[in-house]
């Protein structure tokens, strides 16, 4: 009897829940049954609406009851449709053309005029009164921030549910729900909640976010996943000309260049929170560009945005993202200052952009509250380091979250915590998780030990022949305070065993004081990079590339031992000191020589022994990392500047060391986002060696004899083609992100991306250094007469994963074995 009563109550509750919602979806056509893209759909007498996609499809829902839907589009008669049911998913709406309204071109192409357009008049007022985020109007500010990250498996159907891959996990599909944005079924699989206190001072340009609580349900050691998603959904300002997502710059609908990119239509006006606002819809003028479609409400006196919706068009040149949807809401302070109160971001990650393809929703909901202004804090408050891990913060009680959440979890989110706890005990899920981990990290996980990386198992070069490598690392959690790494390798041609072993320990988390030591005996391609470090685990890709151009036989046998200390006194600023001893000799003296004349004895030496102390300063402004152990993972690689300064001293007669010298090196890398014109990467390297040293200790301009595109190398230079003791190089590479190809009809649908690059190197080498290495029989040439240069033309995003570059040499054609032209390629997953 009890179960019968519960069943009746559940049925009544379900009916009540459905009755309190209105859900509609379908497709909009013209009288010729052609889809009408970017039509405006709203619930009548409300501000709730959406825009059809490129195929005329739409979906929207509301927790309130509505009986009518209004459909409008420029050049067509507005149509109001009565809803007979609360849930209607397959509506077919036919719009009639309004022949007298606009000329034929406007009707069929939906282009709006840039002149005499009231929507653009309003847009110009937004520009004139545009403001930075509301908090920028005050000297200091503080507010509470609640952030919820969620991953959902979407497009759940019977085929997926009955798939063999989910054998033993069928119970997870009991919690399937429907997205309010797309109308697709989805299953929550991951949830993270974070509560922070944010402080800022606009006068001294300082910002600090203090985490006060964090709770998650999902895979173990998921800090990297959380940080990666946070970086993808990094903060943005809709008033900026360009909004950066997934490492790409999208033109904002509020941009000053927007009238050249978007169509704008003034469609409605209404009171929102006692403020009279205008509603403007917008949609792109061309396909395949990084643009949005959507609408916004703007206040009629301050010309500030009250609400805005942005949805990336499916034709946009972006990979692995089928849909991207953004909502922002603003509240009014003192009748004039608009402050953001809610930011909702949803993306659909999928291999295909087809309508029925499955994917994973990534959702971020951010709420802002308790704003306070002009409360000054000392500068030391912003600069002081805090322990990045506080056990209490990550283990708050349920009562804390019940009071702290600015928005209650819905029924599906509440179930996620229990669902993931249950999944961890299911063998089938563990198997899937292990496969995913191997593909993502390259390591096979055991209890406390990882075997790998698997991708370095096989290599080839002229000295070792085929080379097999096996290695691993200790790994208990992502936040281990100590780690030991090692490997062993064997070359079948030289029949020699090589190895590397290193260990490091995090002494203090706040200052990130790390002690490390190690030893490596291996065969290496020296001169594959200019700015070298004494990393005992490091190995150049050029040393074991399976396919190479020309003979890859100028390899060096290296025996390197190093002890180092590293400190991070300020975020992203590190100081290091390393003491090292290394011996260098040719891997095969019949093919390559490092011989030199001992300056004191005038005797021929075939092996270099060198003790060195190096002090380094490194600064990475804007770098974002995750983890609080000895190893941290950078989550925004390639998206921040790098400034590296190294000063090293060679000590003679210490452990039989041969040479005394001083060397200074500077590396400066900077990415530049140039709005709608793409992204420019630049690298400047400079260095000088004071003192006389042989070939093995000189600076080699890095060549590249592989068929892989390796940044910061010269693809048409052979190894050791240019050798210097003083050098300067500059690398520039620009990715237009398809801006040119998107305007060529036959290429537009391929979503290819065009790249151009130019590289230059200048250097000198003293006569004393040339004479010192004379017995090596190597011709030492420096590009001192004129700057050596190359340029490249490339095509990226071929099949979404491949890039090919065509390289052309600019000068020094008379160098021995000089290559005038070359082709390299690379694989990668890029948005």
N, C-alpha and C positions, 0 to 999 in steps of 0.2 A: 504494500500500500504506500509505503514511504517513497519507493522508486517511482510509482505512478504519479504521486503529487509533485515530486521533483521534475519529472518529465513534463507535466502540464505547465509548471512554473517556467521551465526553460523555454518551452514553446512560446509562451506568452511574452517572455522577455525578448526572444528572437524576433517575434512579430513586431513588438514595440520598437526594437532597434531598427528594423528595416523600414518601418513606417515613418521613423523620424529622419530618414535620409531620402534625398533625391539624387538619382544617378542617371546620367544620359550619355550616350555615345553613338557614333555613327559616321556618316560621310555626307558632304555637301557637294551637289552637282549643279551645273548650269543646264539649260534647256536641251543641250546636245548631249547630255549625260557625260560631260567632261568634268573631272574634279575641279573644285574651286578652292585653291590654296589661300591661306591667310584670311579666311572669312571670320567675322567676329561673332562669337556665340555667347549669349548671356542668359541667365535666368531673369525673366521679366521682373521689373521693379526691384532690382538688386544690383550690386556692384560685383557680383560673382560671375566670372566669365573666362573664356579661353579663346584661342586662335586655332583654326584648322591648320594641319601640316601641309606639306607640299602635295600630298595626295588627297587633300580635302577631308582627312579624318580628324575626329575630335573626341574628347572625353572630358567630363567634368562632373563634380558631385558637390553636394552640400549637406550639412546636418539638418538644415531647415527644409520645410515642405514648400515646393514651388509647383505651380500648375501650368506655367507657360515658359517656352524658350523662344528667344528672339534672335534671329539670324540676319546679319547685314554684311554687305560688302560693296565697295565703291563700284558704281556702274550697274548695280542690281537693286531690285525692289526689296525693301526690308520685309522679312517674313516672320510672323509670330505663329508658333505651333503649340497647340494645347496638348499637355501630357495626360495620357489616360492611365498611366502606371507610374509608380514611384521609381522603378528601375527599368530603363529602356536602353539597350545596348546597341541595337542594329537599326538606328534611324537612317532613312534616306531622304534627304531634304533637297528639293529642286528650287533653285532661285531663278526668277525671271529677270531678263535684262531690262534695264531702264534706258530705252533707246534715246530718249531726249536729254538724258542727264549729261553724258559726256561723249566725246568723239569715239570712233570705233577702236582706235589704238588703246585708249585708256580703258575701255570696257573689257577688252580681251586680255590685255597684259597687266591690268591692275596698277599701272604706273600713276603716281600722283604728281601733280604740278608742284614745282618749287616756287611758283609765283602765285600770289593771291590765295594762299593756302593758310587758313586760320590755325591749323595745327603747327605749321612751321613758325607762324608769328608767336605762338606760345613758346615754342622751342627756343626762339631767340631771347625771350624774356627769361627763360630758365638759365641760358648762358650768361645773361647780364647779371642775374642775381645768384648765379651758382655759388655754392659754398662748399668748403670742405666739410667732413663729417662734423656734426654739431659740437662734439667735444673740443674741436680745434678752435672754437670761438672763445674758449676760456683759458686762463693762465695755467691752471692745474685742473685735473679731473680724476674721478675714481668711480668705479661701478662694479656691480656683480655680474658675472658671466656664467651662464649655464650652457654646456655644449653636449649634444647627444649625437653620437656617430652610430650608424647602423648599416649592416649589409644584409641584403635579401636576395635569395634565389628567385628569379621571376619566370613568368610564363609557365606556370605549373599546369600540366595536363595529364591525361591518363597514360600517355606514352611515357612521360618522364616518371610518373609514379610507379609504373610497372617495369621500369628498366632494371636490368640485373644489377646495375651498379649500386642500387639502393636496397638490395636484399639484406634483410636484417635491420633495416632502418625505416621501415614503412611508417612507423608511428610518427615520424617528423611531419608527415603531410596532414596530420590532424589540425595543424595551426595555420593553414593557408588562408590568406585574406586577399582583398582587392585594393590596388593602388588608387588613391583619390586623384592622382595626376594622369595616369595612363589607362586606368581601367583594367590592367593586367593583374592576374593572380600572382602572389608572391609569398615566399616563406622566409621569415626572419631567421638568420643564422649567426648573427654577431651583433653585439651591442656594447657600447662604451659610454659612460657618463662622466663628465668632469665639471667641477665647480671651481671657479677661480675668482680672485679679487684682482682687478686691473687698476693700475695707477699710471698717470702720465703727467708730464710737465712740458708744456709747449714752449716755455721760455728757454729751457736748457735742452730741449729736444731729447727727453728721456722717457722711457717706457718700461714698465715692469709688470709681469703677470705672475701672481702667486697662486699656485694650486692649493686648494683647501680640501678637496675630496676627489677620489677617482674610483670608479667601480666598473667592472667589465665582465661580460660573459662571452666566451669565444675560445679560440685556440690558445694554448699556453704560450707564454713568451710573445705576446702580440703587441708589444710596445712599438716595434718597427712598423707593423701594419697600421697602427693608430697614427703614428707620426707621418707615415707616407700619405694617408688619406687627408690628414690635416694640411699637409703641404699642397696636395692637389686642390683642396678647397680653401686656399689661403685667403686672408682678408682682402677685400677689394672695396672700392668706392665707385658707385654707379655714376657719379658726376665726372669721373676721369674720362679722358678721350678713349682709352683702351683698358679693357679688363683682362687680366692674365689668368688663364686656367690651363692646366695640363701643358705648361711650358709654351703656350701660344697666346698671342694678343688678339682678342676679339674687339671689334669696334663697338663701343657703347652706344645705345640708342640716344643717349644724352650728349654724345660727342659733338664738337663743333664741326666735324667732318661728316656727321650723320646724314645730312641732307643729300650727300653724294652717294650714300650707301643704302639708305632706307627710304621707303615710302611711309608717309605719316598721314593719318586720317583722324580728325576730331569727330568723335562718335557720340559723346554723352556728357552730361554734367549732373552733379548731385551733391547733397550734403554727406560728408563723411566725418563723424565725430564733431558735428557742428561747424565744419569747415566746408565752404563751397569749393568744389573741385571739378576740374575738367578731366575727361577720359580721352586718351589718345592711344590708338593702336598703331603699330609699326610692323613692317615686314621688309625683307631685303629686296633690293632692286635687281640683284644678280645672284645666280647660284654659285656654289663651290667656294664662296668667300666665308671668312670667319665672322659670321653675323648671327643675330638673334631674331626672333619674332616674339611678339607679345603686346603688352599694353601697360600704361602707367596712369595714375591719377595725380594731378598736380594742383596745388592750392592757388586760388585766383588772386591772392594779394602778395604773399611772400614768394610765389613761384617756386616753392620747395616741393619735392616729391613726397606724397603721402603713402602711396603704395606703388610697387612696380613688379612686373612679372617678366622674366626673360627665359626664352627657350631656344636652344641652338637648333638651327635648321638641319635636317638630315643630309643635305647636300654639302654641308660645311666640310672642308678638307681637314678632318681630324679622324684618327684611327681609334678603334676599339671602344669608342663611345657612340652609342646609338642615339641616346637622348640625354639632354642636359636641361634641367629646369630650375629656375631660381625665383624665389619670392622674397621681397623685403617689405617690411612695414615700419613706419615712422610715427612717433608721437610728438605732440607739440608741448614745448615748455615756454612759459611766459608769452604765449600767443605769437611767438615769432621763431623760436629756435626749434627745428625738427631734429629729434634724436632717434636713432634706430632702436627698435624694441624687439624685432624678430627678423631672423635671416634663415631661410630654408633653402637647401641646396640638394638636388637629387640628380644623379647621373645613372645611366644604364650602360654598364660595361658589357660589351658583347663582341664576338668575332665577326658578326655580320650585322648589317643595318636593315636586313629584311624584317618586315612587320612581325612575323611569327617567330623570329629567332629568339632563343633563350639567352639570358644574361644574368648579371648580378647588379642589383640596385645598390648604389652607395649613397647614403643619405646623411646630411648633416643639418641639425636644427640647433641654432644658437639664439638664446634669449638674453636680453640685457635689462637690468633693473637697478634700482637704488642708486641713481646718479647723484654725485656730489661734486661741487666745483670750488676752485680757488682755495684749496686746503694745501698749503705748501709743505713739502717734505725736503729734507736735506739731500744733497746730491749723493752722499754716501749711501743713502737708502737704495737708490737705483743701481749703484755700482757694486754693492755688497753681494758676495756669492752666498747661496744657501745650499744646504745639502739636497742634491737632486732626488734623493729617495728618503721619504719619511714613512715608516711602516704604518703609522696611524692614518695617514692620508689615504693609503690604498686599502685600508681595512675598516672603513667607517661602518657603523651599525646601520641597520635598516631605518631606525628612528631618525637618524641624521638625514638620510635621503628623503624620507617622507616630508620633512620640514624644509629641506633645502631646495628641492626641485621647484623650478618656476613653472613647470608644466608636467602634469601627471602622466605616467606611462599608460599607453593604451593597453587593451587586453592582450594583444599579440606581443608587445614589448615586455610585458610582465612575464610571459611564458618563456621568453628567450633564455633567461637565467637558468631555469629548470631544464629546458631542452638541451642546452649545451653541456650541462653537468651530466645528463643522461647519456649523451652521445659519446662522451669521453670513455665510457665503459663498453662501447659497442666495438667489436673487432673489425667489422666492415668499415667503420668510420676511421679507425686507427690506420687501416691499410691505405685508404684514400689520402689521409693526412700525410703519411710517410712518403707516398709517391709525390705529392705536391711539394713537400719539403726538399726532396732530392732535386726536383726540377728547378726550384727557386734558389737553392743555396749551392748546389753542386756537391753536397756532402750527404753521406749515409749516416744516420744517427744511431748510435748505440748508447747504452747507459753510461753517461759521463764521458763519451768519446765519439768524435765524428771522423769518419774516414773520407778522405778526399783532398783537394777538389778533384772530382772525376774528370773534368774537362782538361786536366793537365796530365792525364795518364800516358798519352802517347805523343811523341814528338820526333822530329828528324832534323839532323844537320850533317854537314860533310865530315865532321870529325867523329861524332859518336855513332853516325848512322841512325838506325831506329833506336829510340830511347823510350824506356818504360819507367814510369814514376809511380810511387805509392807513398801516401802520406796521411797525416791526420792531425787532430788537435783535441785537447781536453775541452769538454763542453758539458757543464752541468745545467747552467741557465745562461740566458743572454747577458746577465749582470754579474758574471763571475769576476772576482777581484784578482784572480790569477789565471794564466793560461799558458800551456806549453804546446808548441807546434813543432812538427818535424816531418821529414820526408827522406826517402831513399830513392836513388835512380841508377839505372844501369844502361850503358851504351853497348850495343851489340857489335859495333865496328871497332871501337877502341878497347872494348872488353874491360872497362873500368867502372868501379862503383863510386857514386857521388852521394852526398847527404847534406842536410841542413837541420839544425836544431836550435830552438830559441825558447826563451821563457820571459814572462813579464808579470809584474805585480803592481797593483794599484795601492799605493801606501796611504793616500788620503783622497777621499772623494771630493771634498770641497775645492781643494787646490789642484786636484787631478795630478798629483805627484806620482809618476810611474817610473819604476826601475826595470830595465830590461837588459838581457845579455844573450849572446848566442854565437854559434860558429857555423860556417858554411864552406864546404869544399865542393866545387862544381865547375862546369865549363860554361863560360859566359861570353856574350857579345858586348864588350866594352864599347862605349861611345854611342850607345843606342839612345841616350838622352844626355842633355847638357848638365842639368842641375841634378847631380847625383847625391844620394844619401847612402849611409852604410847600413842598410837594412839587410840583415843576414837571411831573411826569408825571401827577399826580392829576386826576381829573375825576369829578364827582358824577353818579350815575345819573339824578338828577332833571333834569339839563341836556338830556338827549336821549331821554327816554322816549317811545316811539312813541305810546302812548295815555295821556292825562292827564285829570284831572277839573278843569274850569275852564280859564281861559287861563293858559298857561305863558309869559308874556311879560315877566316881571320879571328878565330876564337881564342879565348884566354882561359887558362886554368887558374882559378882564384881560390885562395884559402883565406877567409876573412873571419876575424874574431872581433867582437864589439861589445862594449858596455856603455849604457846610456842612461841619462836621467832626463825626464820631461816634466814640465810644470805649466799649468794654465792659470796664471794669476788673474786674468780677466777673461770673460767669455769670448771664445774663438781667437784668443791670443795665446800662443804657446812659446815657451822658451825651452830650448834643449841643449844638452852638451853630451857629446859622444867621444869616447876614446876607442880607437880601433888599431888593429895591426893586421896587415894583409901582405900576402906574397902573390906576385903575378908572374906567370910564365906562359909561353905559347902552348896551346893545346897540342899542336903539332909543329915543331920547329922547322920541319922541312917545307912547310907551307906558309908560315908566318913567323915573324921574329920581333921580339921586344928587346933585342940586344942593345947595350949601351956601353960607353967607356966610363969607368969609374974615374971621377975627376981627381981623386987623390992618388990612386995607384996607377992610373992609365991602363988598367987591365980590363979585358973584355968580360962583361957580366951578362948572363943570360936570364937572370931572375931578379925581379924587383922586390925588395923588402921595405915596408914603409909603416912607420908609426905615425898616427895623426890624431889631433884633437880638433873637433869641430864644434862650433857654437852656432846655433840657428835660432832665428826669430821667424815666426809664421803668424800671419793674421788672415782670418777668413770672415770678413764682414758679411753678415746675412746668412751664414751657414746654420742649418738646422740639423740637430743630431738627436738620436734616441739612444736610451740605455744609460746606465750609471755604473757599469762595471769597467774593467780594464779596456775592453773593446767597445767602441761606440760606432753606430752606423749613421752615415750621412744620408739624409732622406731627400735632400734637394741638390744632388750632384749636378755640377755644371751650371748652377743658377746663382752663384755668388763669386765674388772676386777672391783671388788668392795672391797674397804678397809674401814672398819667401826670401829671406836674407840669410846667407850662410857664410861664415868666416872660419876657415880651417887653417891649421898650422901643422906643417910636417916637421917632425922632431928627428934629428939625425942622431945616430948611435944609441937610440933607445930601443932595446931588443933588436940589435943589429940593423936598425933602420938606416937607409941609404941616403936620404935627401932631406935638406932643410929648405922650406919654402913657406909662402903664405898665399892663400887663395881666397878671393871674395867672389860671391855669386849672388845675382839678383834674379828672381822670377816674378813676373806680374801677369796674371791672367785675369781677364775681365769679359764677362758676357754683356752684350748690349741689346736690349729689346727695343727695336725701332718701330714701334707701333704696328701699323698695317703692312710695313715693308719687311717684316721678318726679324731675324735675329743674327747679330754679328758676334763672333767669338774672336778675341784678340789675345795674343801672348807675346810678351817682350821678355827676352832673356839677355843678360849681360854678365860678363865675368872677366877676371884677370888673375893670372898667376904671377907672383913675384918670386923670382929665383929660378935657377936652372934645373929642369926636370926632364926625364926621358919620355918617350912616346906613351908608355903606360900610364903616366900621370898628367898628360896634357889633355886639353879639352877638344874633343872631336865633334865637328858639326854633324848632328845625327842623320845618317842616311837611312834608307829603308829598302832593303832588297827582298821584301816579302810582297805578296799580292794583296795584303790587307791594308786598308786605309787606317793609318796610325797617326793621330794628331800630334803636332809638335815635332814631326820628322820631315825630312825632305825626300819625297818619293823617288826622285830621279838621281839622288846622290848614292854612290856606292859607299859601303862602310870604309872609313878612313880616307875618303877622297879629299876632305879638307881637315887639317889638324891645326889647332891654334893654341896660343897661350893668352890671347886677348880676343874677346869675341862679343858680338851683339847680333841677335836674330829677332825677327818679327814675323809672326804668323797672323794672317787675317783670313777668316772664312765666314761667308755670309750665306744664310739659308733664307730664301725668299718665301718659304712655306707655301709654294704653289701660286703666288700672286700673279705671275706671268702666265703659267700654263692654264690657269683657270679662265683666262680670257681667250684661249684658243679652242674653238668648238670641238675639234677632233681629239684633243688631249684632256678636255675638261673633266670627263667622267673617270679618267684614270687616277685623278688625285695625285699626280706626280708633283715633286717639289724640286725646284732648281737651286743649285748651289754654285757659288763661285769662290775661289780662294787665290791668295797670292802670298808668297813667302820670300823672305830675303835674309841673307847672312853676310856679315862682314867680320873679318878677323885678321890677326897678325900672328906671326911666330918669329922669335928672335933667331939670329944666326947661331948663337950659343946653343940653343935648344936643338936646332937642326944638326949641328955638329955632334952634340952629345948622343944623338940617336943614329948617327951615320952607320954604325955596324948593322943596324936592323935591315938595311937595304930597302926600307920603305921610303917612297918619295913623299916628303912632307910639304904640302902646299897649303897656303892660307889664302882666302879670298880678299887680299888686301889691295889689289889694283882697282877693283870695282866691286860693288855689292853683287854677290851671286843671287839670282832670283828665279823663281818658278811661278807658274800660274796654273789653275785647275778649273775645269768645268765639270759639274756633277749633276746627276739625276738621282733623287732619293725617293723613298716610299714606293719602290717597285714591288708589287704584290704585298705592300705594307711593311715588308721586313728587310728589303735589300736596297743597297745604295751602290752606285758605280761612279768612279771618278776618273776623268781623263786629264793627264798631267802633261805640261809642256815646259821644256827647259828654256830659260831666257838667255843664258850666256855660258861662257867657259866650255864651249863645245870641243875644244882641243885637249881637254883633260883625258888621260888614259881611260878607255872603256866608257866614255861619257855617254849617257842615255839621253836622247832628245825627247822621247815620248814614252809614256807608260800608262798603264791602267791598273787601278786598285779597286777593291770592293770591300764591303762590310755588311754584316747582318746585325739587326737589332730591333727591339720592340719600342717604337716611339709613338707618342700620341700625334 
